[in-house]
């Protein structure tokens, strides 16, 4: 719909109908640009205040403990407008009626009969618009106005539509924030695994050797200690270099096969013999599946090189009906998979592989035994089969 056509349509509608459509349109435009929760809220409140000629427009969010309490999150006031309370408490019955009921309320007197007046000084004309999705209360917008606002059928419709728009926009922004937090937490766990299973162990060995050398041991023992110290520092340096490469390397454009080849080549260049077999041509996979598969492969190869002392690793990538599969088999020292594989025992990398697979709805199987090597099998369903 062009702006000229919309303007022409608004000119042929009754003034109050055109004003309502303009309010809905302004808020919709404010919500179309993605952003952080504060940004989305600020744009939407500014648009709502301007469209409905409000003095101040405030978003309150529910209490985290799900008590009948609203906390101020964002406000859009005109210059010199009245202020709004930081928190608004309710008795349970008023909460159900005013907020959880989901119906817009308009007050043309300072004292609300179910909702405490949130403004200082108390507003004579103010409104409450609950924001709810299908399963939860997102928040509530409370606004003050210089003139009375009519709550007829058109007014209720406009306020309800504005509430639905704001609720959807705020819920989307909250979801993006939760996803960002989850991504940060996953990356934090990955870094913790790498530090615990690699760098921390090398540095702990270096500290022990330095303490031993400080006792001025006999030359023969001192030389052995210096050799171990040099090896530990070299290993720690290599861990840091390798992880910096991992962090700065993006997925290649050639798809999942190219990504797997790149990881295998990188570990081969580090001195780990890796043989890659591709069975059938893997179909294009979504970025999330490719990223998860590459992370599992990287962790499996890192474990084979660092902990298993493997002399060779076989990697097999294959396409299956509705899925893509990865197998990484090494001839290293192996371990007891039924033992405690928690972070405290140096096996945080195994938990990390399982987490990576689970992020893409994948399945992970690890088979190993002391002296018998380790085999990691991962299978990721493709979107059509999810």
C-alpha positions in Angstrom: 0.0 0.0 0.0 1.5 3.3 -1.1 1.7 6.3 1.2 -0.3 8.4 -1.3 -3.0 5.8 -1.5 -3.2 5.5 2.3 -3.4 9.2 2.7 -6.3 9.3 0.1 -8.1 6.6 2.0 -7.6 8.4 5.3 -9.1 11.5 3.8 -12.3 9.7 2.9 -12.8 8.2 6.4 -14.4 9.8 9.4 -11.8 11.7 11.4 -11.9 9.4 14.4 -11.5 6.3 12.3 -8.6 7.9 10.3 -7.0 8.9 13.6 -7.3 5.3 14.9 -5.8 3.8 11.8 -3.0 6.4 11.9 -2.2 5.3 15.5 -2.1 1.6 14.6 0.0 2.4 11.5 2.6 4.5 13.5 3.1 1.8 16.1 3.3 -0.9 13.4 6.1 1.0 11.6 7.9 1.5 14.9 7.9 -2.2 15.6 9.0 -3.3 12.1 12.7 -2.5 12.7 14.3 -5.2 14.9 16.3 -4.1 17.9 17.0 -4.6 21.5 14.0 -4.6 23.9 14.7 -1.0 25.0 14.9 0.2 21.4 11.8 -1.5 20.3 9.9 -0.3 23.3 11.1 3.3 23.0 10.1 3.5 19.3 6.7 2.0 20.0 5.9 4.2 23.0 7.0 7.3 21.1 4.7 6.4 18.2 1.8 5.6 20.5 2.2 8.9 22.4 2.3 11.0 19.3 -0.5 9.2 17.5 -3.0 9.4 20.4 -1.9 12.8 21.7 -0.7 11.5 25.1 1.2 13.4 27.7 3.2 10.5 28.9 3.3 6.8 27.8 4.9 4.2 30.1 5.6 0.5 29.8 5.4 -1.6 32.9 6.6 -5.2 33.0 5.4 -8.0 35.4 7.4 -8.9 38.4 9.9 -11.7 37.8 8.4 -13.7 40.7 4.9 -13.5 39.1 3.6 -11.4 42.0 0.8 -8.8 41.3 3.4 -6.1 40.8 4.3 -4.0 37.7 7.8 -2.4 37.4 8.5 0.6 35.1 10.7 -0.4 32.1 10.5 2.5 29.6 8.7 5.8 29.4 8.0 8.4 26.6 7.0 11.7 28.2 6.5 15.1 26.6 8.7 17.8 27.9 7.5 18.9 31.3 5.0 15.9 31.6 4.1 14.3 34.9 6.3 11.5 36.1 5.3 7.8 36.6 5.9 5.6 39.6 8.7 3.0 39.5 6.4 0.2 40.8 2.6 -0.4 41.0 1.3 -3.0 43.3 -2.2 -4.6 43.1 -4.3 -6.8 45.3 -5.0 -10.1 43.7 -8.6 -9.4 42.7 -7.6 -6.1 41.1 -4.7 -7.7 39.3 -7.0 -10.3 37.6 -9.6 -7.7 36.6 -7.3 -4.9 35.5 -4.3 -6.7 34.0 -4.8 -10.4 33.5 -8.3 -9.7 32.1 -6.7 -8.2 29.0 -9.2 -5.4 28.4 -8.2 -1.7 27.9 -9.4 0.6 30.7 -9.9 4.3 30.5 -10.3 6.6 33.6 -11.4 10.2 33.6 -10.8 10.8 37.3 -7.6 10.9 39.4 -8.5 7.8 41.4 -8.8 4.5 39.6 -11.4 2.0 41.0 -9.2 -1.1 40.3 -5.8 0.3 39.2 -3.7 2.7 41.3 -3.1 6.0 39.5 0.6 5.5 38.4 1.3 9.2 37.8 2.7 12.0 40.0 0.8 14.3 40.3 -2.2 12.0 39.7 -3.6 12.2 36.1 -7.2 13.1 35.6 -7.4 11.3 32.2 -5.4 8.1 31.9 -5.6 4.7 30.5 -4.3 1.1 30.9 -3.7 -1.2 28.0 -2.7 -4.8 29.1 -0.3 -6.5 26.7 -0.7 -10.2 26.4 0.2 -13.0 24.1 -1.7 -16.3 23.8 -0.1 -17.8 26.9 1.2 -15.0 29.1 1.0 -11.4 30.2 3.9 -9.4 28.6 3.3 -6.1 30.4 1.0 -3.1 30.5 1.1 0.4 29.0 -0.2 3.2 31.1 -0.6 6.6 29.6 -1.9 10.1 30.7 -3.8 12.5 28.5 -4.8 16.2 28.8 -8.3 15.6 27.4 -10.8 12.7 28.0 -10.5 9.7 25.7 -13.7 8.1 24.6 -14.0 4.4 25.2 -16.6 3.5 22.6 -16.4 0.5 20.3 -13.9 2.2 18.0 -11.8 3.3 21.0 -11.7 -0.2 22.4 -10.8 -1.7 19.0 -7.9 0.8 18.5 -6.5 0.3 22.0 -6.9 -3.5 21.7 -5.0 -3.6 18.4 -2.3 -1.3 19.7 -2.0 -3.6 22.7 -1.7 -6.7 20.5 1.0 -5.0 18.3 3.0 -3.9 21.3 2.7 -7.3 23.0 3.9 -9.1 19.8 6.8 -6.6 19.4 7.9 -6.8 23.0 7.6 -10.6 23.1 9.8 -10.9 20.0 12.4 -8.6 21.4 12.4 -10.6 24.7 12.8 -13.8 22.7 15.8 -12.3 20.8 17.3 -11.3 24.1 16.9 -14.8 25.5 18.5 -16.3 22.4 21.4 -13.9 22.7 21.9 -14.9 26.4 21.7 -18.6 25.5 24.3 -18.1 22.8 26.6 -16.2 25.2 26.1 -19.0 27.8 27.0 -21.7 25.2 30.1 -19.8 24.2 31.1 -19.3 27.9 30.8 -23.1 28.4 32.9 -23.8 25.3 35.6 -21.4 26.5 35.5 -23.0 29.9 35.9 -26.4 28.4 38.9 -25.4 26.4 40.5 -23.6 29.3 39.9 -26.5 31.7 40.8 -29.4 29.4 43.8 -27.7 27.8 45.3 -24.4 28.9 44.7 -24.8 32.7 46.3 -28.2 32.8 49.4 -27.0 31.0 49.7 -23.9 33.2 49.2 -26.0 36.3 52.1 -28.3 35.2 54.3 -25.2 34.5 53.6 -23.8 38.0 54.5 -27.1 39.6 57.8 -27.3 37.7 58.7 -23.7 38.5 58.1 -24.5 42.2 60.3 -27.6 41.9 63.1 -25.6 40.3 62.9 -23.0 43.1 64.1 -25.7 45.5 67.4 -25.9 43.5 67.3 -29.7 42.8 70.3 -31.6 41.5 71.2 -30.7 37.9 70.0 -34.0 36.4 66.5 -33.6 38.0 66.5 -29.9 37.2 67.1 -30.6 33.5 64.2 -33.0 33.4 62.0 -30.4 35.1 63.1 -27.7 32.6 62.2 -30.0 29.8 58.7 -30.6 31.2 58.3 -26.9 31.8 59.3 -26.1 28.2 56.8 -28.7 26.9 54.0 -27.4 29.1 54.6 -23.8 28.0 54.8 -24.8 24.3 51.5 -26.8 24.7 49.8 -23.8 26.3 51.0 -21.5 23.6 49.7 -23.9 20.9 46.3 -24.2 22.7 45.9 -20.4 22.6 47.0 -20.2 19.0 44.6 -23.0 17.9 41.6 -21.5 19.7 42.3 -18.0 18.3 42.2 -19.6 14.8 39.0 -21.4 15.7 37.4 -18.2 16.9 38.4 -16.2 13.8 37.6 -18.8 11.2 34.1 -18.6 9.7 32.3 -21.4 7.9 33.3 -21.7 4.3 30.9 -20.9 1.5 31.0 -24.4 0.1 28.6 -25.9 2.5 28.9 -28.6 5.1 31.4 -30.7 3.1 33.7 -27.8 2.7 33.4 -27.0 6.4 34.3 -30.5 7.4 37.2 -30.6 5.0 38.5 -27.4 6.4 38.5 -28.6 10.0 40.1 -31.9 9.0 42.9 -30.1 7.1 43.5 -27.7 10.0 44.1 -30.6 12.5 46.2 -32.5 9.9 48.4 -29.4 9.7 48.8 -29.5 13.4 50.2 -33.0 13.2 47.1 -35.2 13.8 46.7 -37.6 10.9 43.1 -37.3 9.8 41.5 -39.3 6.9 38.2 -38.0 5.6 35.7 -40.2 3.7 32.5 -38.7 2.2 29.8 -41.2 1.5 27.1 -39.9 -0.8 26.9 -36.2 -1.5 25.6 -34.4 1.6 22.7 -32.1 0.8 22.8 -28.5 1.7 22.2 -28.1 5.5 21.0 -25.1 7.4 23.7 -22.9 9.1 22.7 -24.1 12.5 23.2 -27.8 11.6 26.5 -27.1 9.9 27.8 -25.1 12.8 26.8 -27.8 15.3 28.3 -30.5 13.2 31.5 -28.6 12.8 31.7 -27.9 16.6 31.2 -31.6 17.3 33.9 -32.5 14.8 36.3 -30.0 16.2 35.8 -31.1 19.8 36.2 -34.8 18.8 39.5 -34.1 17.0 40.8 -31.9 19.8 40.1 -34.7 22.3 41.9 -37.2 20.1 44.9 -35.0 19.8 45.1 -33.7 23.3 43.8 -36.5 25.6 43.8 -39.7 23.6 47.3 -39.4 22.0 45.8 -40.8 18.8 48.1 -41.8 15.9 45.3 -41.6 13.4 41.7 -40.5 13.1 39.0 -41.6 10.6 36.2 -39.1 9.8 33.2 -40.2 7.8 30.5 -37.8 6.6 27.4 -39.3 5.0 23.9 -38.3 3.8 21.0 -40.4 5.1 17.3 -40.2 4.4 16.2 -36.9 6.1 19.5 -36.5 8.0 23.2 -36.0 7.8 25.6 -38.1 9.9 29.2 -37.8 11.2 31.5 -40.5 12.6 34.9 -39.7 14.2 36.9 -42.8 15.2 40.4 -42.5 16.7 42.9 -45.2 17.8 43.9 -43.4 21.0 44.0 -44.5 24.6 40.2 -44.4 25.1 38.4 -44.1 28.4 35.5 -45.5 30.4 32.3 -43.8 29.1 30.4 -45.1 32.1 32.6 -43.3 34.5 32.1 -39.8 35.8 32.6 -37.6 32.7 31.9 -34.3 34.4 33.9 -31.1 34.3 35.8 -32.0 37.4 37.4 -35.0 35.7 38.6 -33.3 32.6 35.8 -34.4 30.3 33.9 -31.1 29.9 34.5 -31.4 26.2 32.2 -34.5 26.0 29.4 -32.5 27.7 30.1 -29.7 25.3 29.7 -32.0 22.3 26.4 -33.3 23.6 25.2 -29.7 24.1 26.3 -28.7 20.6 24.4 -31.7 19.0 21.3 -30.9 21.1 21.2 -27.3 19.9 20.5 -28.6 16.3 18.1 -31.4 17.5 20.9 -33.9 16.8 21.8 -37.2 18.5 25.2 -38.0 19.8 26.7 -41.4 20.7 30.2 -41.9 22.2 31.7 -45.4 22.4 35.1 -46.0 24.0 37.0 -48.3 26.3 40.5 -48.0 27.9 43.1 -48.9 25.3 40.5 -49.3 22.5 40.1 -45.8 21.1 37.0 -43.7 20.9 34.2 -43.4 18.3 31.9 -40.4 18.2 28.7 -40.7 16.1 26.5 -37.7 15.5 23.3 -37.6 13.5 21.4 -34.3 12.6 17.9 -34.3 11.2 17.3 -31.9 8.3 14.5 -29.3 8.4 12.0 -31.4 6.3 12.2 -34.2 8.9 12.2 -32.1 12.1 
